[in-house]
Amino acid sequence: TDLRSDEIVVHANGRLRKVISATPANLPSTITVLVDNSSVARDTTMRLRETLKGFFSGLPRNQRVSLLAVSGQPRWVVRPTTKLDELLAGTDRLVPGQSRSTRFFDALIEATQRVAEDEARHRALIVSFTAVGGDQSSFTRGRYQRFLRTVVETGGTFHTLQLNNPFRRSMVALQAQVAEDLQRATGGYHRKIAVGSGVGDAFEEILEIIVERERELARQIVVH
């Protein structure tokens, strides 16, 4: 919008308030995509690559996007960039790891800390896809509570997708609890997927949420 601060009138508690500044509400977003590329998710890797290409291509162009693989030690496949060609090339480098385990919780913490340390004004989004295999992260209740506090403080939004495995119920329960806590804390999206073919539909739904939110914020301003 081209609206200037001197064109805005604000009343609070019946009194006229001075407007110091007016800025667009649709700040650029920093989007971190975490993907499970362990051997457990091997059957979905090809579909996931094509899904991610469509997801990245559909994002508004003012987003900084990165891709983090969580098999074994978390690894940045693409560091934050606004260039679509870098994201597409990085997606082609996403291959199944040798390990059946991940460090998914460690990756969540790393992505969240990166958001917290970023001094640029932005909206933070983290999108995660995980299959249910072993997780070798250092998980303690205290560490988890500190993580949730950081999530709330950053004001970020988490969207989580979980590929279920009925033979690993304890792991399903743990990952589901993390996803549900993140949904409650940030108002994000959470979906459990029974088979890999649901990955594409779920990412399309998340893309629609991001694009619609961008449209809503484009019509709003923040007044100070």
Contacts in CASP RR format, 6 or more apart in sequence:
PFRMAT RR
TARGET T0000
AUTHOR 0000-0000-0000
METHOD contacts of the structure
MODEL  1
TDLRSDEIVVHANGRLRKVISATPANLPSTITVLVDNSSVARDTTMRLRE
TLKGFFSGLPRNQRVSLLAVSGQPRWVVRPTTKLDELLAGTDRLVPGQSR
STRFFDALIEATQRVAEDEARHRALIVSFTAVGGDQSSFTRGRYQRFLRT
VVETGGTFHTLQLNNPFRRSMVALQAQVAEDLQRATGGYHRKIAVGSGVG
DAFEEILEIIVERERELARQIVVH
1 24 0 8 1.000
1 219 0 8 1.000
1 221 0 8 1.000
3 22 0 8 1.000
3 221 0 8 1.000
4 22 0 8 1.000
5 19 0 8 1.000
5 20 0 8 1.000
5 21 0 8 1.000
5 22 0 8 1.000
5 223 0 8 1.000
6 19 0 8 1.000
8 19 0 8 1.000
8 22 0 8 1.000
8 221 0 8 1.000
8 223 0 8 1.000
9 16 0 8 1.000
9 19 0 8 1.000
10 16 0 8 1.000
10 17 0 8 1.000
10 19 0 8 1.000
10 223 0 8 1.000
11 17 0 8 1.000
19 223 0 8 1.000
19 224 0 8 1.000
20 224 0 8 1.000
21 223 0 8 1.000
21 224 0 8 1.000
22 221 0 8 1.000
22 222 0 8 1.000
22 223 0 8 1.000
22 224 0 8 1.000
23 221 0 8 1.000
23 222 0 8 1.000
23 224 0 8 1.000
24 217 0 8 1.000
24 218 0 8 1.000
24 220 0 8 1.000
24 221 0 8 1.000
24 222 0 8 1.000
25 217 0 8 1.000
25 218 0 8 1.000
25 220 0 8 1.000
25 221 0 8 1.000
25 222 0 8 1.000
26 214 0 8 1.000
26 217 0 8 1.000
26 218 0 8 1.000
26 220 0 8 1.000
27 121 0 8 1.000
27 122 0 8 1.000
27 123 0 8 1.000
27 217 0 8 1.000
28 62 0 8 1.000
28 63 0 8 1.000
28 64 0 8 1.000
28 120 0 8 1.000
28 122 0 8 1.000
28 123 0 8 1.000
29 60 0 8 1.000
29 62 0 8 1.000
29 63 0 8 1.000
29 64 0 8 1.000
29 122 0 8 1.000
29 123 0 8 1.000
29 124 0 8 1.000
29 125 0 8 1.000
29 210 0 8 1.000
29 214 0 8 1.000
30 63 0 8 1.000
30 64 0 8 1.000
30 65 0 8 1.000
30 66 0 8 1.000
30 80 0 8 1.000
30 115 0 8 1.000
30 118 0 8 1.000
30 120 0 8 1.000
30 122 0 8 1.000
30 123 0 8 1.000
30 124 0 8 1.000
30 125 0 8 1.000
31 59 0 8 1.000
31 63 0 8 1.000
31 64 0 8 1.000
31 65 0 8 1.000
31 66 0 8 1.000
31 125 0 8 1.000
31 126 0 8 1.000
31 127 0 8 1.000
31 210 0 8 1.000
32 65 0 8 1.000
32 66 0 8 1.000
32 68 0 8 1.000
32 111 0 8 1.000
32 114 0 8 1.000
32 115 0 8 1.000
32 124 0 8 1.000
32 125 0 8 1.000
32 126 0 8 1.000
32 127 0 8 1.000
33 52 0 8 1.000
33 55 0 8 1.000
33 65 0 8 1.000
33 66 0 8 1.000
33 67 0 8 1.000
33 68 0 8 1.000
33 126 0 8 1.000
33 127 0 8 1.000
33 128 0 8 1.000
33 129 0 8 1.000
34 68 0 8 1.000
34 70 0 8 1.000
34 104 0 8 1.000
34 107 0 8 1.000
34 108 0 8 1.000
34 111 0 8 1.000
34 126 0 8 1.000
34 127 0 8 1.000
34 128 0 8 1.000
34 129 0 8 1.000
34 130 0 8 1.000
35 48 0 8 1.000
35 52 0 8 1.000
35 67 0 8 1.000
35 68 0 8 1.000
35 69 0 8 1.000
35 70 0 8 1.000
35 94 0 8 1.000
35 128 0 8 1.000
35 129 0 8 1.000
36 70 0 8 1.000
36 71 0 8 1.000
36 102 0 8 1.000
36 104 0 8 1.000
36 129 0 8 1.000
36 130 0 8 1.000
36 131 0 8 1.000
36 163 0 8 1.000
37 45 0 8 1.000
37 69 0 8 1.000
37 70 0 8 1.000
37 71 0 8 1.000
37 94 0 8 1.000
37 95 0 8 1.000
37 96 0 8 1.000
37 97 0 8 1.000
38 70 0 8 1.000
38 71 0 8 1.000
38 72 0 8 1.000
38 96 0 8 1.000
38 97 0 8 1.000
38 99 0 8 1.000
38 100 0 8 1.000
38 101 0 8 1.000
38 102 0 8 1.000
38 131 0 8 1.000
38 133 0 8 1.000
38 134 0 8 1.000
39 71 0 8 1.000
39 96 0 8 1.000
39 97 0 8 1.000
39 98 0 8 1.000
39 99 0 8 1.000
39 100 0 8 1.000
40 100 0 8 1.000
40 131 0 8 1.000
40 132 0 8 1.000
40 133 0 8 1.000
40 134 0 8 1.000
40 165 0 8 1.000
41 48 0 8 1.000
41 96 0 8 1.000
41 130 0 8 1.000
41 131 0 8 1.000
41 163 0 8 1.000
42 96 0 8 1.000
43 196 0 8 1.000
44 131 0 8 1.000
44 163 0 8 1.000
44 196 0 8 1.000
44 199 0 8 1.000
45 94 0 8 1.000
45 95 0 8 1.000
45 96 0 8 1.000
47 196 0 8 1.000
47 197 0 8 1.000
47 199 0 8 1.000
47 200 0 8 1.000
48 94 0 8 1.000
48 129 0 8 1.000
48 199 0 8 1.000
49 91 0 8 1.000
49 92 0 8 1.000
49 94 0 8 1.000
51 199 0 8 1.000
51 200 0 8 1.000
51 203 0 8 1.000
52 67 0 8 1.000
52 91 0 8 1.000
52 94 0 8 1.000
52 203 0 8 1.000
53 88 0 8 1.000
53 91 0 8 1.000
54 203 0 8 1.000
54 207 0 8 1.000
55 203 0 8 1.000
55 204 0 8 1.000
55 206 0 8 1.000
55 207 0 8 1.000
56 65 0 8 1.000
56 84 0 8 1.000
56 87 0 8 1.000
56 88 0 8 1.000
56 91 0 8 1.000
57 84 0 8 1.000
57 88 0 8 1.000
58 207 0 8 1.000
58 211 0 8 1.000
59 65 0 8 1.000
59 207 0 8 1.000
59 210 0 8 1.000
59 211 0 8 1.000
60 210 0 8 1.000
60 211 0 8 1.000
60 214 0 8 1.000
61 82 0 8 1.000
61 84 0 8 1.000
62 82 0 8 1.000
63 82 0 8 1.000
64 80 0 8 1.000
64 81 0 8 1.000
64 82 0 8 1.000
64 122 0 8 1.000
65 78 0 8 1.000
65 80 0 8 1.000
65 81 0 8 1.000
65 82 0 8 1.000
65 87 0 8 1.000
66 76 0 8 1.000
66 78 0 8 1.000
66 79 0 8 1.000
66 80 0 8 1.000
66 81 0 8 1.000
67 76 0 8 1.000
67 77 0 8 1.000
67 78 0 8 1.000
67 87 0 8 1.000
67 90 0 8 1.000
67 91 0 8 1.000
67 94 0 8 1.000
68 74 0 8 1.000
68 75 0 8 1.000
68 76 0 8 1.000
68 77 0 8 1.000
68 107 0 8 1.000
68 110 0 8 1.000
68 111 0 8 1.000
69 75 0 8 1.000
69 77 0 8 1.000
69 94 0 8 1.000
70 102 0 8 1.000
70 103 0 8 1.000
70 104 0 8 1.000
70 106 0 8 1.000
70 107 0 8 1.000
70 130 0 8 1.000
71 96 0 8 1.000
71 97 0 8 1.000
71 98 0 8 1.000
71 99 0 8 1.000
71 101 0 8 1.000
71 102 0 8 1.000
72 97 0 8 1.000
72 99 0 8 1.000
72 101 0 8 1.000
72 102 0 8 1.000
72 103 0 8 1.000
72 136 0 8 1.000
73 103 0 8 1.000
74 103 0 8 1.000
74 106 0 8 1.000
74 107 0 8 1.000
74 110 0 8 1.000
77 90 0 8 1.000
77 91 0 8 1.000
77 93 0 8 1.000
77 94 0 8 1.000
78 86 0 8 1.000
78 87 0 8 1.000
78 90 0 8 1.000
78 91 0 8 1.000
81 87 0 8 1.000
100 133 0 8 1.000
100 134 0 8 1.000
101 133 0 8 1.000
101 134 0 8 1.000
101 135 0 8 1.000
101 136 0 8 1.000
102 130 0 8 1.000
102 133 0 8 1.000
102 134 0 8 1.000
102 135 0 8 1.000
102 136 0 8 1.000
102 137 0 8 1.000
103 135 0 8 1.000
103 136 0 8 1.000
103 137 0 8 1.000
104 128 0 8 1.000
104 130 0 8 1.000
104 135 0 8 1.000
104 137 0 8 1.000
104 175 0 8 1.000
105 135 0 8 1.000
105 137 0 8 1.000
105 138 0 8 1.000
105 139 0 8 1.000
105 144 0 8 1.000
105 147 0 8 1.000
105 178 0 8 1.000
106 137 0 8 1.000
106 138 0 8 1.000
107 137 0 8 1.000
108 126 0 8 1.000
108 128 0 8 1.000
108 147 0 8 1.000
108 178 0 8 1.000
109 143 0 8 1.000
109 147 0 8 1.000
111 126 0 8 1.000
112 126 0 8 1.000
112 147 0 8 1.000
112 150 0 8 1.000
112 151 0 8 1.000
112 154 0 8 1.000
113 150 0 8 1.000
115 124 0 8 1.000
115 126 0 8 1.000
115 154 0 8 1.000
115 156 0 8 1.000
116 150 0 8 1.000
116 153 0 8 1.000
116 154 0 8 1.000
118 124 0 8 1.000
123 156 0 8 1.000
123 157 0 8 1.000
124 154 0 8 1.000
124 155 0 8 1.000
124 156 0 8 1.000
124 157 0 8 1.000
125 156 0 8 1.000
125 157 0 8 1.000
125 158 0 8 1.000
125 159 0 8 1.000
125 210 0 8 1.000
126 156 0 8 1.000
126 157 0 8 1.000
126 158 0 8 1.000
126 159 0 8 1.000
127 158 0 8 1.000
127 159 0 8 1.000
127 160 0 8 1.000
127 161 0 8 1.000
127 203 0 8 1.000
127 206 0 8 1.000
128 158 0 8 1.000
128 159 0 8 1.000
128 160 0 8 1.000
128 161 0 8 1.000
129 161 0 8 1.000
129 163 0 8 1.000
129 199 0 8 1.000
129 203 0 8 1.000
130 160 0 8 1.000
130 161 0 8 1.000
130 162 0 8 1.000
130 163 0 8 1.000
130 175 0 8 1.000
131 163 0 8 1.000
131 165 0 8 1.000
132 162 0 8 1.000
132 163 0 8 1.000
132 164 0 8 1.000
132 165 0 8 1.000
132 168 0 8 1.000
132 171 0 8 1.000
132 172 0 8 1.000
132 175 0 8 1.000
133 165 0 8 1.000
133 168 0 8 1.000
133 171 0 8 1.000
134 168 0 8 1.000
134 171 0 8 1.000
135 171 0 8 1.000
135 174 0 8 1.000
135 175 0 8 1.000
139 174 0 8 1.000
144 178 0 8 1.000
148 181 0 8 1.000
148 185 0 8 1.000
151 158 0 8 1.000
151 182 0 8 1.000
151 185 0 8 1.000
151 186 0 8 1.000
152 185 0 8 1.000
152 186 0 8 1.000
155 186 0 8 1.000
156 186 0 8 1.000
157 186 0 8 1.000
157 187 0 8 1.000
157 188 0 8 1.000
158 182 0 8 1.000
158 183 0 8 1.000
158 185 0 8 1.000
158 186 0 8 1.000
158 188 0 8 1.000
159 188 0 8 1.000
159 189 0 8 1.000
159 190 0 8 1.000
159 206 0 8 1.000
159 209 0 8 1.000
160 178 0 8 1.000
160 179 0 8 1.000
160 182 0 8 1.000
160 183 0 8 1.000
160 188 0 8 1.000
160 189 0 8 1.000
160 190 0 8 1.000
160 191 0 8 1.000
161 190 0 8 1.000
161 191 0 8 1.000
161 193 0 8 1.000
161 199 0 8 1.000
161 202 0 8 1.000
161 203 0 8 1.000
161 206 0 8 1.000
162 172 0 8 1.000
162 175 0 8 1.000
162 176 0 8 1.000
162 179 0 8 1.000
162 190 0 8 1.000
162 191 0 8 1.000
162 192 0 8 1.000
162 193 0 8 1.000
163 193 0 8 1.000
163 195 0 8 1.000
163 196 0 8 1.000
163 199 0 8 1.000
164 172 0 8 1.000
164 192 0 8 1.000
164 193 0 8 1.000
164 194 0 8 1.000
165 171 0 8 1.000
165 172 0 8 1.000
166 172 0 8 1.000
176 192 0 8 1.000
179 190 0 8 1.000
180 190 0 8 1.000
182 188 0 8 1.000
182 190 0 8 1.000
183 189 0 8 1.000
183 190 0 8 1.000
189 205 0 8 1.000
189 206 0 8 1.000
189 209 0 8 1.000
191 202 0 8 1.000
191 205 0 8 1.000
193 199 0 8 1.000
193 202 0 8 1.000
END
